Amino acid sequence: MKAYHLNSHAGAGRLVRTDVSKPEPGNSEVRVKVEAASLNYRDLLILDRAGQNELTGRIPLSDGAGVVDAIGSHVAQWRVGDRVAASFFRDWISGPFKSSYVSSSLGGNTMDGMLAEYVVLPATALVPVPAHLSSIEAATLPCAGVTAWHGLVTRGRMGKGDTLLVQGTGGVALFGLQFATALGARAIVISSSDEKLARARALGGSILINYRDTPDWDVALMKATDGAGASHILELGGPGTYDRSLRSVASGGKIIQIGVLTGFGPKPDLARLQWENADIIGVTVGSVEHFTTMNRFLSEHSIHPIVDRIYGFDEVPEAYAHLRSGSHFGKIVVKL
Ligand SMILES: NC(=O)c1ccc[n+]([C@@H]2O[C@H](COP(=O)([O-])OP(=O)(O)OC[C@H]3O[C@@H](n4cnc5c(N)ncnc54)[C@H](OP(=O)(O)O)[C@@H]3O)[C@@H](O)[C@H]2O)c1
């Protein structure tokens, strides 16, 4: 079967197209014929570390969807032909997070990912694809969709009357925007581009701020909300946005700490949390249970993920370059 490997010696791309043998499922496993895989910002961070030993030879990308192609003898919940997506953490099925799940993330340091024609996974690590979604759309869900859902809805309890701030118009941000719109919450979008803000308005964004033209976007946000601020903030930027997020949070609000778009290691002044009785919720993607609950919501509200561009299997380096450019709106997908 065809696949991509990470390789430190493959030039700037560090992605090598390769042929490897098709994996066979064990008794409790399922083989999935991958139809589409999607890219996340995490995949750029991993590509940039591709020289490190544990990543050499690893198949990248956590996110993918396809069709069950073969099942192990003990597998009862799947049939050949079922449409499925893989969950980000192979081992986080339900219940609270445990740090031991970290090493089960697909396409990370220790586990192969979805950029291959076939993958084998435990039967418990898959979810059914909602009937209204194509495999291309379903491939966008496991990391960005589940992260926004787990942070904003499961933990953040966002609902009608709330005000969400999303930072930028990438994968996690647009899922957050779509969830806010469906739940009847007001959405504030900040972006580098007026054209992207116009598209965000069409998805339900009602307060739109260009953070290039208005670097003090927290001041603009406070003005636009009559001093109330945002009850929910998808904190995606890290050090470059954290202080402004803290200055934008409403009384009793929640900062959902997720991203590192401007780097690692924010050292914010957290005093305002205390004066506003606000919370920080740290999120690392989510479980199979979160994924399943989100899919029910997507079906009930007929939500289709926003796909920016679809690349062919031969064009994977171009797909990564497009993600790195930051010019995308929503998700970038590779069709197998
Ligand atoms: N904790 C977790 O479990 C988890 C899960 C998923 C993602 N993440 C993190 O969340 C972040 C977003 O991931 P993603 O995959 O959605 O990324 P993405 O699709 O690559 O989003 C990139 C977009 O973010 C916006 N952006 C960049 N710098 C910004 C800034 N300084 N202020 C505001 N917006 C900015 C830009 O949008 P505009 O062009 O519109 O400005 C850019 O196009 C990443 O840091 C990722 O590592 C964490």
The ligand as an SDF file (V2000), in Angstrom:
LIG
                    3D

 48 52  0  0  0  0  0  0  0  0999 V2000
   -4.8360   21.4730   22.8820 N   0  0  0  0  0  0  0  0  0  0  0  0
   -5.2300   20.7040   21.8840 C   0  0  0  0  0  0  0  0  0  0  0  0
   -5.6410   19.5590   22.0840 O   0  0  0  0  0  0  0  0  0  0  0  0
   -5.2290   21.2340   20.4960 C   0  0  0  0  0  0  0  0  0  0  0  0
   -6.0060   20.6180   19.5050 C   0  0  0  0  0  0  0  0  0  0  0  0
   -6.0730   21.1900   18.2470 C   0  0  0  0  0  0  0  0  0  0  0  0
   -5.3320   22.3470   17.9640 C   0  0  0  0  0  0  0  0  0  0  0  0
   -4.5360   22.8700   18.9400 N   0  0  0  0  0  0  0  0  0  0  0  0
   -3.7890   24.1020   18.7010 C   0  0  0  0  0  0  0  0  0  0  0  0
   -4.7400   25.1180   18.3540 O   0  0  0  0  0  0  0  0  0  0  0  0
   -4.1650   26.0130   17.4230 C   0  0  0  0  0  0  0  0  0  0  0  0
   -5.0400   26.0660   16.1830 C   0  0  0  0  0  0  0  0  0  0  0  0
   -4.9420   24.8230   15.5110 O   0  0  0  0  0  0  0  0  0  0  0  0
   -5.5640   24.6430   14.0590 P   0  0  0  0  0  0  0  0  0  0  0  0
   -5.1920   23.2870   13.5760 O   0  0  0  0  0  0  0  0  0  0  0  0
   -6.9800   25.0680   14.0660 O   0  0  0  0  0  0  0  0  0  0  0  0
   -4.7010   25.7450   13.2650 O   0  0  0  0  0  0  0  0  0  0  0  0
   -4.8100   26.2910   11.7980 P   0  0  0  0  0  0  0  0  0  0  0  0
   -5.9690   25.6830   11.0920 O   0  0  0  0  0  0  0  0  0  0  0  0
   -3.4700   26.1620   11.1710 O   0  0  0  0  0  0  0  0  0  0  0  0
   -5.1330   27.8380   12.0360 O   0  0  0  0  0  0  0  0  0  0  0  0
   -4.2490   28.8310   11.6410 C   0  0  0  0  0  0  0  0  0  0  0  0
   -4.9650   30.1730   11.6830 C   0  0  0  0  0  0  0  0  0  0  0  0
   -4.8580   30.7720   12.9570 O   0  0  0  0  0  0  0  0  0  0  0  0
   -4.9100   32.1610   12.8310 C   0  0  0  0  0  0  0  0  0  0  0  0
   -3.8510   32.8280   13.5940 N   0  0  0  0  0  0  0  0  0  0  0  0
   -2.5270   32.6880   13.4570 C   0  0  0  0  0  0  0  0  0  0  0  0
   -1.8860   33.5150   14.2930 N   0  0  0  0  0  0  0  0  0  0  0  0
   -2.8390   34.1880   14.9690 C   0  0  0  0  0  0  0  0  0  0  0  0
   -2.8190   35.2100   15.9580 C   0  0  0  0  0  0  0  0  0  0  0  0
   -1.6860   35.7200   16.4250 N   0  0  0  0  0  0  0  0  0  0  0  0
   -3.9890   35.6790   16.4200 N   0  0  0  0  0  0  0  0  0  0  0  0
   -5.1580   35.1860   15.9690 C   0  0  0  0  0  0  0  0  0  0  0  0
   -5.2460   34.2340   15.0120 N   0  0  0  0  0  0  0  0  0  0  0  0
   -4.0990   33.7470   14.5330 C   0  0  0  0  0  0  0  0  0  0  0  0
   -4.8120   32.4960   11.3500 C   0  0  0  0  0  0  0  0  0  0  0  0
   -6.1210   32.8040   10.8860 O   0  0  0  0  0  0  0  0  0  0  0  0
   -6.4080   34.1960   10.1170 P   0  0  0  0  0  0  0  0  0  0  0  0
   -5.6710   34.1120    8.8330 O   0  0  0  0  0  0  0  0  0  0  0  0
   -7.8930   34.2340    9.9850 O   0  0  0  0  0  0  0  0  0  0  0  0
   -5.8840   35.2970   10.9790 O   0  0  0  0  0  0  0  0  0  0  0  0
   -4.3320   31.1830   10.7550 C   0  0  0  0  0  0  0  0  0  0  0  0
   -4.7570   30.9930    9.4270 O   0  0  0  0  0  0  0  0  0  0  0  0
   -2.7540   25.5000   17.1620 C   0  0  0  0  0  0  0  0  0  0  0  0
   -1.8410   26.1600   18.0120 O   0  0  0  0  0  0  0  0  0  0  0  0
   -2.8290   24.0340   17.5380 C   0  0  0  0  0  0  0  0  0  0  0  0
   -1.5760   23.4990   17.9030 O   0  0  0  0  0  0  0  0  0  0  0  0
   -4.4690   22.3370   20.1870 C   0  0  0  0  0  0  0  0  0  0  0  0
  1  2  1  0
  2  3  2  0
  2  4  1  0
  4  5  1  0
  4 48  2  0
  5  6  2  0
  6  7  1  0
  7  8  2  0
  8  9  1  0
  8 48  1  0
  9 10  1  0
  9 46  1  0
 10 11  1  0
 11 12  1  0
 11 44  1  0
 12 13  1  0
 13 14  1  0
 14 15  2  0
 14 16  1  0
 14 17  1  0
 17 18  1  0
 18 19  2  0
 18 20  1  0
 18 21  1  0
 21 22  1  0
 22 23  1  0
 23 24  1  0
 23 42  1  0
 24 25  1  0
 25 26  1  0
 25 36  1  0
 26 27  1  0
 26 35  1  0
 27 28  2  0
 28 29  1  0
 29 30  1  0
 29 35  2  0
 30 31  1  0
 30 32  2  0
 32 33  1  0
 33 34  2  0
 34 35  1  0
 36 37  1  0
 36 42  1  0
 37 38  1  0
 38 39  2  0
 38 40  1  0
 38 41  1  0
 42 43  1  0
 44 45  1  0
 44 46  1  0
 46 47  1  0
M  CHG  2   8   1  16  -1
M  END
$$$$
